[in-house]
Amino acid sequence: MIPVAAIEEHPLFPRIEQALDTIRPYLIADGGNVRVLGITDDMVLQLELMGACGTCPMSPMTLKAGVEESVRKAVPEIRGVEATNGTSMELQPAGQPGHPQPPTPVRTPAE
């Protein structure tokens, strides 16, 4: 894997960032973002899921359908995209940033 410090020097980095910039507004609108961590020798892009993306139950689908599709379309040399820090919802206590609060019961009038 290319070290994080050297990733900005990788010849594909500008094209990867440009592809990510097309989807970042959608991620940011939901309280998340992504950061490039590295590219493996097998040309797999490694990303850090930031903010709400790190604990969102939809992040695997967003990663595949949104992020990977955008990156691979712009940079066909990339063979895949993986998140290196995804945390499942079950591991996060309710109420932490990026994890929804349980629903509040609503009282209904007695008939």
C-alpha angles and dihedrals in degrees: 000000000000110000116253092243090056098043092091088059093054111112091231095051098090092051092046091050091047090053092047090049089062092061101031094089089061093047092046091049087061094046098262144097142175134237128198111243102173151310119250124223086256090059095252113149113226117207136184113226107221133198116347091354090071093065104022115123089217095055095098090055092043090049094052103033099035114021101031094043092050094046096045091048091053097034110031090178088074108089098191147347127231135179114226099196109040112149118199118237091240090065094055120079115233114265098035116124109280093021119094124237116245113261118273114234114245119219116228123204115261114246 
